[in-house]
């Protein structure tokens, strides 16, 4: 799909749908922040900023209700271009999350150089934190480091109550996973989830 160029057309449609859904929640009195994944090609094409800003204006959505998620691969493909695109999104008020942190060539330098708001710790690091002291120590280190440079942290793949409690103890800001909710249609989303 990315090689055929369809990713740009589909990506633009997804951005529009995300903003339309955010508008529905806003009109219903239950505003929610919505995250949308962006591919490396979308980021490299330099169209993501105007497309997303236009969708925000069309649906009259406050920018803080949208979070763009990128992977390390998307950022590293062309780091200067990625930084420029992401900085423009940040200046527009949109949050930026680095998804699946730890699965690629993660480095503290990457965390420092990208204009991020959030780091999402990959499920592979979270899987055994309630049974492996070294995994818990590693996750705690990631959380402390991210907090020290002003980033919030989301842990992915939380499936057990013991994991959730440990993440609370480690001061993780947010979690996602089957313990909180399986994927659901927008109308079936729980009213409020917190850790």
N, CA, C and O of each residue as an XYZ file, in Angstrom:
780
protein
N       0.824     -1.183      0.000
C       0.000      0.000      0.000
C       0.878      1.260      0.000
O       0.586      2.217     -0.716
N       1.968      1.259      0.813
C       2.819      2.439      0.850
C       3.510      2.652     -0.489
O       3.633      3.786     -0.954
N       3.966      1.553     -1.118
C       4.705      1.684     -2.364
C       3.818      2.139     -3.511
O       4.308      2.786     -4.437
N       2.540      1.825     -3.480
C       1.641      2.201     -4.571
C       1.209      3.661     -4.494
O       0.635      4.192     -5.445
N       1.480      4.302     -3.381
C       1.039      5.684     -3.214
C      -0.339      5.789     -2.583
O      -0.783      6.886     -2.244
N      -1.021      4.659     -2.421
C      -2.349      4.679     -1.801
C      -2.304      5.185     -0.365
O      -3.296      5.696      0.154
N      -1.146      5.039      0.273
C      -1.044      5.458      1.675
C      -1.394      6.935      1.833
O      -1.954      7.328      2.856
N      -1.072      7.758      0.834
C      -1.363      9.191      0.939
C      -2.871      9.450      0.884
O      -3.405     10.242      1.660
N      -3.538      8.777     -0.034
C      -4.987      8.950     -0.160
C      -5.696      8.390      1.081
O      -6.591      9.028      1.636
N      -5.287      7.204      1.500
C      -5.895      6.587      2.684
C      -5.567      7.400      3.937
O      -6.423      7.607      4.798
N      -4.323      7.854      4.026
C      -3.918      8.660      5.174
C      -4.730      9.934      5.302
O      -5.119     10.319      6.405
N      -4.986     10.587      4.183
C      -5.798     11.804      4.206
C      -7.219     11.496      4.659
O      -7.817     12.265      5.412
N      -7.754     10.377      4.203
C      -9.107      9.990      4.620
C      -9.144      9.680      6.119
O     -10.082     10.064      6.817
N      -8.119      8.987      6.600
C      -8.060      8.658      8.031
C      -8.012      9.929      8.866
O      -8.713     10.032      9.873
N      -7.196     10.896      8.462
C      -7.129     12.158      9.209
C      -8.484     12.837      9.265
O      -8.871     13.370     10.305
N      -9.204     12.822      8.158
C     -10.533     13.418      8.115
C     -11.495     12.665      9.037
O     -12.262     13.287      9.772
N     -11.458     11.331      9.002
C     -12.345     10.517      9.848
C     -12.035     10.717     11.331
O     -12.948     10.792     12.153
N     -10.756     10.802     11.671
C     -10.353     11.025     13.062
C     -10.916     12.350     13.571
O     -11.463     12.419     14.672
N     -10.780     13.394     12.765
C     -11.293     14.697     13.177
C     -12.816     14.706     13.238
O     -13.399     15.349     14.111
N     -13.464     13.995     12.315
C     -14.929     13.909     12.343
C     -15.396     13.212     13.618
O     -16.367     13.643     14.241
N     -14.705     12.130     14.012
C     -15.079     11.423     15.238
C     -14.822     12.293     16.460
O     -15.640     12.326     17.380
N     -13.711     12.985     16.479
C     -13.417     13.889     17.597
C     -14.506     14.952     17.721
O     -14.882     15.329     18.831
N     -15.013     15.436     16.590
C     -16.100     16.421     16.598
C     -17.366     15.825     17.204
O     -18.049     16.495     17.978
N     -17.692     14.569     16.863
C     -18.875     13.914     17.422
C     -18.774     13.822     18.946
O     -19.739     14.116     19.651
N     -17.608     13.416     19.452
C     -17.428     13.334     20.902
C     -17.503     14.705     21.542
O     -18.086     14.863     22.614
N     -16.922     15.685     20.899
C     -16.965     17.049     21.425
C     -18.405     17.549     21.503
O     -18.806     18.134     22.509
N     -19.180     17.324     20.448
C     -20.582     17.750     20.424
C     -21.420     17.012     21.469
O     -22.407     17.550     21.971
N     -21.023     15.775     21.795
C     -21.753     14.983     22.787
C     -21.359     15.354     24.222
O     -21.925     14.830     25.181
N     -20.391     16.255     24.358
C     -19.963     16.663     25.692
C     -18.946     15.734     26.323
O     -18.681     15.830     27.521
N     -18.372     14.831     25.535
C     -17.347     13.912     26.032
C     -16.098     14.026     25.160
O     -15.760     13.085     24.443
N     -15.408     15.171     25.213
C     -14.223     15.330     24.367
C     -13.159     14.292     24.706
O     -12.888     14.019     25.875
N     -12.566     13.720     23.668
C     -11.525     12.709     23.847
C     -10.365     13.025     22.910
O     -10.553     13.503     21.792
N      -9.170     12.745     23.397
C      -8.012     12.878     22.524
C      -7.925     11.613     21.685
O      -8.091     10.503     22.191
N      -7.663     11.794     20.391
C      -7.605     10.687     19.447
C      -6.194     10.617     18.877
O      -5.628     11.627     18.457
N      -5.639      9.412     18.868
C      -4.309      9.201     18.297
C      -4.443      8.610     16.901
O      -5.311      7.778     16.636
N      -3.558      9.064     16.017
C      -3.553      8.568     14.642
C      -2.116      8.254     14.241
O      -1.219      9.081     14.404
N      -1.907      7.039     13.710
C      -0.578      6.634     13.255
C      -0.270      7.261     11.902
O      -1.138      7.351     11.034
N       0.978      7.693     11.736
C       1.441      8.291     10.490
C       2.587      7.442      9.956
O       3.509      7.098     10.696
N       2.527      7.109      8.681
C       3.561      6.265      8.075
C       4.798      7.092      7.725
O       4.722      8.316      7.615
N       5.950      6.411      7.548
C       7.157      7.137      7.128
C       6.965      7.906      5.824
O       7.490      9.010      5.674
N       6.214      7.328      4.876
C       6.002      8.008      3.596
C       5.143      9.258      3.756
O       5.381     10.265      3.090
N       4.147      9.198      4.635
C       3.341     10.393      4.885
C       4.206     11.512      5.462
O       4.079     12.678      5.086
N       5.079     11.132      6.376
C       5.942     12.121      7.008
C       6.938     12.686      5.997
O       7.203     13.888      5.987
N       7.486     11.823      5.152
C       8.474     12.260      4.164
C       7.857     13.114      3.061
O       8.553     13.940      2.470
N       6.576     12.937      2.772
C       5.931     13.649      1.666
C       5.668     15.119      1.963
O       5.347     15.887      1.057
N       5.802     15.512      3.220
C       5.580     16.893      3.641
C       4.138     17.352      3.449
O       3.879     18.549      3.321
N       3.210     16.421      3.427
C       1.803     16.800      3.280
C       1.020     16.624      4.571
O      -0.110     17.100      4.680
N       1.603     15.953      5.539
C       0.874     15.627      6.760
C       0.441     16.892      7.503
O      -0.669     16.949      8.032
N       1.300     17.894      7.544
C       0.961     19.116      8.288
C      -0.225     19.840      7.656
O      -1.214     20.088      8.346
N      -0.164     20.190      6.365
C      -1.325     20.896      5.802
C      -2.599     20.062      5.808
O      -3.687     20.597      6.019
N      -2.476     18.750      5.576
C      -3.672     17.903      5.563
C      -4.320     17.843      6.936
O      -5.541     17.941      7.050
N      -3.516     17.684      7.976
C      -4.080     17.579      9.322
C      -4.620     18.926      9.800
O      -5.696     18.983     10.397
N      -3.897     19.993      9.547
C      -4.369     21.315      9.959
C      -5.681     21.648      9.244
O      -6.595     22.211      9.848
N      -5.771     21.299      7.954
C      -7.001     21.551      7.201
C      -8.170     20.749      7.770
O      -9.283     21.264      7.874
N      -7.920     19.483      8.140
C      -8.975     18.644      8.725
C      -9.419     19.203     10.080
O     -10.609     19.187     10.394
N      -8.484     19.688     10.872
C      -8.835     20.308     12.160
C      -9.751     21.508     11.950
O     -10.754     21.662     12.647
N      -9.401     22.354     10.987
C     -10.220     23.541     10.705
C     -11.589     23.160     10.164
O     -12.604     23.733     10.560
N     -11.612     22.187      9.254
C     -12.882     21.791      8.638
C     -13.867     21.299      9.692
O     -15.059     21.596      9.618
N     -13.371     20.546     10.672
C     -14.256     19.965     11.691
C     -14.282     20.787     12.982
O     -14.943     20.408     13.948
N     -13.552     21.926     12.994
C     -13.515     22.801     14.161
C     -13.102     22.029     15.427
O     -13.791     22.050     16.447
N     -11.972     21.361     15.321
C     -11.443     20.552     16.419
C     -10.254     21.274     17.051
O      -9.346     21.689     16.330
N     -10.232     21.436     18.375
C      -9.025     21.969     19.014
C      -7.854     21.015     18.788
O      -7.996     19.801     18.934
N      -6.727     21.558     18.441
C      -5.560     20.732     18.087
C      -5.131     19.800     19.210
O      -4.607     18.718     18.946
N      -5.347     20.205     20.466
C      -4.887     19.360     21.580
C      -5.656     18.030     21.673
O      -5.265     17.147     22.435
N      -6.734     17.885     20.913
C      -7.478     16.621     20.926
C      -6.909     15.593     19.961
O      -7.408     14.470     19.894
N      -5.874     15.957     19.213
C      -5.270     15.030     18.255
C      -3.829     14.745     18.657
O      -3.076     15.650     19.016
N      -3.461     13.463     18.588
C      -2.086     13.044     18.823
C      -1.628     12.244     17.613
O      -2.292     11.294     17.198
N      -0.495     12.631     17.052
C       0.102     11.909     15.944
C       1.110     10.922     16.516
O       1.973     11.294     17.310
N       0.995      9.659     16.107
C       1.934      8.633     16.550
C       2.857      8.270     15.395
O       2.412      7.992     14.281
N       4.149      8.281     15.690
C       5.140      7.846     14.711
C       5.960      6.720     15.311
O       6.051      6.592     16.532
N       6.553      5.911     14.461
C       7.485      4.891     14.926
C       8.901      5.415     14.756
O       9.135      6.414     14.076
N       9.840      4.721     15.387
C      11.234      5.130     15.240
C      11.642      5.117     13.773
O      12.361      6.008     13.320
N      11.190      4.118     13.031
C      11.536      4.013     11.619
C      11.076      5.220     10.830
O      11.784      5.695      9.942
N       9.894      5.715     11.150
C       9.364      6.895     10.452
C      10.238      8.105     10.723
O      10.453      8.929      9.834
N      10.733      8.217     11.918
C      11.550      9.378     12.281
C      12.956      9.276     11.706
O      13.526     10.274     11.264
N      13.512      8.071     11.713
C      14.902      7.895     11.336
C      15.098      7.925      9.818
O      16.199      8.223      9.354
N      14.067      7.626      9.040
C      14.187      7.602      7.584
C      14.841      8.877      7.060
O      15.757      8.813      6.240
N      14.384     10.019      7.521
C      14.965     11.312      7.160
C      14.779     12.215      8.368
O      13.808     12.966      8.458
N      15.721     12.131      9.291
C      15.558     12.793     10.585
C      15.350     14.307     10.473
O      14.441     14.826     11.121
N      16.143     15.038      9.688
C      15.898     16.490      9.610
C      14.500     16.822      9.086
O      13.847     17.728      9.605
N      14.039     16.103      8.070
C      12.708     16.366      7.520
C      11.634     16.003      8.557
O      10.654     16.727      8.726
N      11.835     14.870      9.249
C      10.870     14.454     10.274
C      10.779     15.500     11.375
O       9.685     15.851     11.818
N      11.921     15.992     11.813
C      11.929     17.003     12.875
C      11.157     18.243     12.434
O      10.374     18.797     13.205
N      11.376     18.673     11.203
C      10.679     19.852     10.694
C       9.175     19.659     10.647
O       8.421     20.539     11.064
N       8.730     18.509     10.140
C       7.298     18.228     10.056
C       6.674     18.151     11.451
O       5.613     18.722     11.704
N       7.351     17.437     12.344
C       6.805     17.257     13.692
C       6.793     18.572     14.460
O       5.873     18.828     15.238
N       7.801     19.402     14.249
C       7.830     20.695     14.920
C       6.654     21.566     14.477
O       6.058     22.275     15.288
N       6.329     21.505     13.197
C       5.173     22.260     12.712
C       3.877     21.758     13.353
O       2.999     22.550     13.696
N       3.768     20.452     13.510
C       2.580     19.888     14.171
C       2.517     20.342     15.626
O       1.450     20.709     16.119
N       3.658     20.317     16.312
C       3.703     20.774     17.704
C       3.299     22.242     17.806
O       2.540     22.627     18.696
N       3.819     23.064     16.877
C       3.492     24.488     16.886
C       2.005     24.726     16.645
O       1.451     25.740     17.068
N       1.364     23.774     15.958
C      -0.081     23.869     15.725
C      -0.877     23.386     16.934
O      -2.103     23.498     16.950
N      -0.188     22.848     17.951
C      -0.859     22.389     19.169
C      -1.155     20.908     19.208
O      -1.852     20.444     20.110
N      -0.640     20.150     18.245
C      -0.889     18.709     18.148
C       0.183     17.963     18.933
O       1.362     18.308     18.857
N      -0.219     16.947     19.685
C       0.723     16.128     20.440
C       1.410     15.131     19.512
O       0.845     14.714     18.501
N       2.643     14.752     19.871
C       3.423     13.807     19.077
C       3.903     12.690     19.997
O       4.558     12.941     21.008
N       3.565     11.448     19.629
C       3.990     10.287     20.415
C       4.938      9.420     19.601
O       4.723      9.203     18.409
N       5.983      8.927     20.247
C       6.873      7.943     19.637
C       6.357      6.574     20.051
O       6.454      6.190     21.217
N       5.807      5.840     19.086
C       5.139      4.563     19.339
C       6.145      3.420     19.374
O       7.205      3.495     18.753
N       5.805      2.361     20.106
C       6.600      1.125     20.161
C       8.043      1.384     20.585
O       8.961      0.752     20.062
N       8.255      2.303     21.522
C       9.608      2.642     21.940
C      10.337      1.405     22.460
O       9.820      0.654     23.287
N      11.536      1.224     21.955
C      12.375      0.123     22.400
C      12.492     -1.015     21.417
O      13.311     -1.913     21.613
N      11.691     -1.005     20.356
C      11.718     -2.139     19.417
C      12.710     -1.942     18.282
O      13.077     -2.910     17.617
N      13.145     -0.732     18.049
C      14.059     -0.473     16.936
C      15.414     -0.049     17.453
O      16.012     -0.721     18.293
N      15.891      1.070     16.946
C      17.189      1.582     17.328
C      17.015      2.731     18.313
O      17.550      3.824     18.126
N      16.259      2.456     19.356
C      15.940      3.488     20.341
C      17.202      4.072     20.943
O      18.169      3.364     21.223
N      17.170      5.364     21.133
C      18.283      6.007     21.805
C      17.759      7.231     22.533
O      16.714      7.787     22.194
N      18.509      7.627     23.531
C      18.148      8.844     24.253
C      18.318     10.054     23.348
O      17.593     11.040     23.481
N      19.278      9.980     22.425
C      19.488     11.096     21.494
C      18.245     11.306     20.638
O      17.878     12.446     20.352
N      17.595     10.222     20.226
C      16.377     10.349     19.424
C      15.273     11.010     20.240
O      14.547     11.863     19.730
N      15.145     10.620     21.498
C      14.139     11.238     22.364
C      14.391     12.730     22.531
O      13.455     13.529     22.583
N      15.662     13.095     22.615
C      16.012     14.505     22.790
C      15.833     15.315     21.521
O      15.466     16.489     21.577
N      16.093     14.690     20.364
C      16.091     15.475     19.128
C      14.699     15.657     18.524
O      14.455     16.655     17.846
N      13.796     14.730     18.751
C      12.455     14.845     18.178
C      11.562     15.708     19.065
O      11.667     15.644     20.289
N      10.694     16.507     18.473
C       9.786     17.356     19.261
C       8.577     16.556     19.754
O       7.453     16.755     19.296
N       8.832     15.657     20.688
C       7.809     14.733     21.186
C       7.084     15.305     22.394
O       7.564     16.221     23.061
N       5.907     14.732     22.655
C       5.204     14.989     23.907
C       5.089     13.709     24.727
O       4.965     13.752     25.951
N       5.131     12.548     24.025
C       4.858     11.267     24.676
C       5.760     10.174     24.136
O       6.101     10.162     22.954
N       6.143      9.258     25.009
C       6.830      8.028     24.622
C       5.906      6.872     24.983
O       5.393      6.800     26.100
N       5.700      5.968     24.026
C       4.872      4.795     24.271
C       5.780      3.570     24.344
O       6.365      3.158     23.343
N       5.890      2.995     25.538
C       6.776      1.849     25.754
C       6.150      0.608     25.139
O       4.995      0.284     25.416
N       6.912     -0.080     24.306
C       6.408     -1.249     23.608
C       5.989     -2.356     24.579
O       6.565     -2.525     25.654
N       4.972     -3.096     24.162
C       4.420     -4.206     24.938
C       5.489     -5.209     25.357
O       5.402     -5.783     26.443
N       6.497     -5.429     24.511
C       7.525     -6.425     24.824
C       8.280     -6.088     26.106
O       8.805     -6.986     26.764
N       8.343     -4.802     26.472
C       8.984     -4.402     27.724
C       8.037     -4.529     28.904
O       8.481     -4.703     30.039
N       6.748     -4.447     28.650
C       5.739     -4.438     29.710
C       5.295     -5.854     30.076
O       4.849     -6.098     31.197
N       5.418     -6.786     29.126
C       4.897     -8.145     29.301
C       5.237     -8.782     30.643
O       4.360     -9.371     31.275
N       6.484     -8.680     31.093
C       6.927     -9.425     32.278
C       7.308     -8.543     33.464
O       8.006     -8.997     34.371
N       6.856     -7.285     33.469
C       7.303     -6.411     34.556
C       6.818     -6.873     35.926
O       7.433     -6.554     36.944
N       5.717     -7.625     35.955
C       5.198     -8.096     37.244
C       5.852     -9.402     37.705
O       5.567     -9.878     38.805
N       6.724     -9.986     36.877
C       7.404    -11.228     37.268
C       8.917    -11.132     37.119
O       9.637    -12.011     37.594
N       9.410    -10.088     36.475
C      10.844     -9.930     36.256
C      11.315     -8.599     36.831
O      11.013     -7.541     36.277
N      12.053     -8.645     37.941
C      12.549     -7.393     38.529
C      13.410     -6.585     37.555
O      13.378     -5.354     37.585
N      14.176     -7.254     36.695
C      15.013     -6.504     35.754
C      14.158     -5.791     34.704
O      14.484     -4.674     34.305
N      13.069     -6.421     34.251
C      12.167     -5.752     33.308
C      11.492     -4.558     33.971
O      11.339     -3.503     33.356
N      11.090     -4.727     35.226
C      10.464     -3.614     35.947
C      11.451     -2.469     36.127
O      11.075     -1.302     36.008
N      12.705     -2.792     36.412
C      13.735     -1.774     36.571
C      13.973     -1.033     35.254
O      14.133      0.188     35.243
N      13.994     -1.769     34.157
C      14.189     -1.164     32.842
C      13.036     -0.215     32.497
O      13.266      0.909     32.050
N      11.814     -0.663     32.703
C      10.648      0.183     32.421
C      10.655      1.408     33.327
O      10.356      2.515     32.881
N      10.996      1.212     34.594
C      11.096      2.351     35.508
C      12.138      3.355     35.047
O      11.940      4.563     35.176
N      13.252      2.859     34.509
C      14.294      3.746     33.989
C      13.818      4.543     32.785
O      14.116      5.731     32.662
N      13.077      3.887     31.896
C      12.532      4.592     30.727
C      11.566      5.686     31.181
O      11.608      6.811     30.683
N      10.697      5.343     32.129
C       9.729      6.322     32.634
C      10.436      7.510     33.273
O      10.103      8.660     32.986
N      11.417      7.236     34.142
C      12.137      8.326     34.806
C      12.888      9.203     33.810
O      12.895     10.428     33.939
N      13.521      8.576     32.814
C      14.264      9.333     31.808
C      13.326     10.213     30.990
O      13.611     11.387     30.754
N      12.206      9.638     30.558
C      11.238     10.415     29.770
C      10.706     11.586     30.584
O      10.598     12.700     30.070
N      10.375     11.347     31.837
C       9.880     12.427     32.694
C      10.943     13.512     32.867
O      10.621     14.699     32.894
N      12.210     13.105     32.986
C      13.289     14.066     33.199
C      13.448     15.020     32.021
O      13.902     16.151     32.198
N      13.076     14.574     30.814
C      13.178     15.469     29.655
C      11.815     16.018     29.244
O      11.652     16.539     28.140
N      10.840     15.896     30.141
C       9.557     16.565     29.949
C       8.534     15.810     29.116
O       7.589     16.413     28.607
N       8.705     14.505     28.968
C       7.761     13.716     28.183
C       6.834     12.925     29.086
O       7.211     12.522     30.186
N       5.621     12.708     28.610
C       4.726     11.791     29.313
C       4.966     10.382     28.759
O       5.552     10.215     27.689
N       4.508      9.381     29.499
C       4.775      7.987     29.140
C       3.490      7.184     29.146
O       2.687      7.268     30.076
N       3.309      6.399     28.084
C       2.221      5.434     27.998
C       2.825      4.045     27.880
O       3.730      3.828     27.075
N       2.335      3.108     28.672
C       2.767      1.711     28.571
C       1.755      0.952     27.726
O       0.552      1.022     27.975
N       2.243      0.230     26.729
C       1.376     -0.531     25.834
C       1.259     -1.978     26.299
O       2.166     -2.510     26.940
N       0.146     -2.603     25.973
C      -0.013     -4.037     26.186
C      -0.279     -4.459     27.618
O       0.110     -5.558     28.013
N      -0.926     -3.624     28.399
C      -1.220     -3.974     29.794
C      -2.412     -4.935     29.819
O      -3.504     -4.608     29.354
N      -2.176     -6.122     30.370
C      -3.204     -7.160     30.364
C      -3.552     -7.686     31.746
O      -4.561     -8.372     31.908
N      -2.725     -7.372     32.756
C      -2.958     -7.910     34.096
C      -2.967     -6.794     35.144
O      -2.287     -5.779     34.998
N      -3.729     -7.001     36.171
C      -3.841     -6.017     37.249
C      -2.494     -5.761     37.914
O      -2.202     -4.626     38.291
N      -1.664     -6.799     38.066
C      -0.348     -6.624     38.694
C       0.544     -5.703     37.852
O       1.306     -4.904     38.396
N       0.446     -5.818     36.535
C       1.197     -4.907     35.663
C       0.728     -3.465     35.893
O       1.537     -2.549     36.036
N      -0.575     -3.291     35.924
C      -1.151     -1.959     36.116
C      -0.691     -1.351     37.434
O      -0.302     -0.183     37.476
N      -0.731     -2.130     38.505
C      -0.326     -1.608     39.809
C       1.147     -1.214     39.815
O       1.512     -0.176     40.365
N       1.984     -2.034     39.210
C       3.405     -1.713     39.162
C       3.648     -0.450     38.342
O       4.475      0.382     38.716
N       2.935     -0.299     37.229
C       3.073      0.911     36.413
C       2.610      2.146     37.182
O       3.194      3.220     37.034
N       1.579      2.007     37.993
C       1.167      3.116     38.867
C       2.302      3.477     39.820
O       2.632      4.649     40.002
N       2.900      2.434     40.430
C       3.996      2.658     41.374
C       5.193      3.322     40.697
O       5.911      4.102     41.322
N       5.405      3.009     39.418
C       6.523      3.579     38.661
C       6.198      4.961     38.087
O       7.030      5.559     37.405
N       5.001      5.467     38.358
C       4.541      6.790     37.927
C       4.354      6.896     36.412
O       4.600      7.945     35.817
N       3.916      5.797     35.799
C       3.578      5.839     34.382
C       2.323      6.712     34.228
O       1.409      6.643     35.049
N       2.288      7.521     33.181
C       1.197      8.480     33.010
C      -0.081      7.864     32.458
O      -1.178      8.279     32.832
N       0.045      6.884     31.580
C      -1.129      6.277     30.948
C      -0.782      4.853     30.518
O       0.384      4.500     30.347
N      -1.817      4.062     30.353
C      -1.626      2.690     29.874
C      -2.666      2.392     28.802
O      -3.714      3.034     28.721
N      -2.342      1.400     27.989
C      -3.329      0.876     27.062
C      -3.131     -0.625     26.990
O      -2.024     -1.127     27.186
N      -4.199     -1.329     26.712
C      -4.127     -2.786     26.627
C      -5.458     -3.404     26.973
O      -6.406     -2.715     27.349
N      -5.515     -4.706     26.842
C      -6.771     -5.430     27.031
C      -7.328     -5.310     28.438
O      -8.538     -5.442     28.625
N      -6.477     -5.059     29.445
C      -7.005     -4.873     30.790
C      -7.924     -3.651     30.843
O      -8.923     -3.646     31.562
N      -7.579     -2.629     30.084
C      -8.378     -1.405     30.056
C      -9.579     -1.590     29.145
O     -10.717     -1.344     29.543
N      -9.316     -2.029     27.911
C     -10.391     -2.272     26.956
C      -9.830     -2.941     25.714
O      -8.739     -2.609     25.251
N     -10.576     -3.869     25.193
C     -10.250     -4.408     23.873
C     -10.671     -3.368     22.845
O     -11.440     -2.462     23.165
N     -10.179     -3.485     21.614
C     -10.627     -2.528     20.589
C     -12.151     -2.569     20.448
O     -12.758     -3.638     20.379
N     -12.744     -1.393     20.406
C     -14.199     -1.288     20.301
C     -14.552     -0.194     19.296
O     -13.723      0.651     18.956
N     -15.775     -0.230     18.838
C     -16.284      0.829     17.977
C     -16.387      2.113     18.797
O     -16.536      2.046     20.017
N     -16.312      3.279     18.157
C     -16.358      4.547     18.905
C     -17.545      4.661     19.852
O     -17.402      5.180     20.960
N     -18.699      4.191     19.439
C     -19.881      4.326     20.289
C     -19.851      3.403     21.510
O     -20.623      3.593     22.450
N     -18.955      2.396     21.499
C     -18.857      1.468     22.624
C     -17.686      1.792     23.552
O     -17.411      1.037     24.484
N     -17.007      2.890     23.310
C     -15.869      3.261     24.128
C     -16.322      3.546     25.561
O     -17.317      4.243     25.762
N     -15.604      3.017     26.562
C     -15.984      3.317     27.945
C     -15.960      4.828     28.207
O     -15.172      5.561     27.610
N     -16.837      5.276     29.110
C     -16.932      6.718     29.397
C     -15.635      7.292     29.922
O     -15.232      8.385     29.526
N     -14.975      6.565     30.811
C     -13.726      7.087     31.385
C     -12.830      5.933     31.784
O     -13.272      4.975     32.418
N     -11.578      6.032     31.410
C     -10.568      5.052     31.809
C      -9.399      5.819     32.394
O      -8.925      6.787     31.799
N      -8.933      5.394     33.555
C      -7.753      6.044     34.136
C      -6.949      5.004     34.883
O      -7.456      3.944     35.250
N      -5.674      5.329     35.102
C      -4.833      4.401     35.837
C      -4.684      4.909     37.254
O      -4.008      4.280     38.068
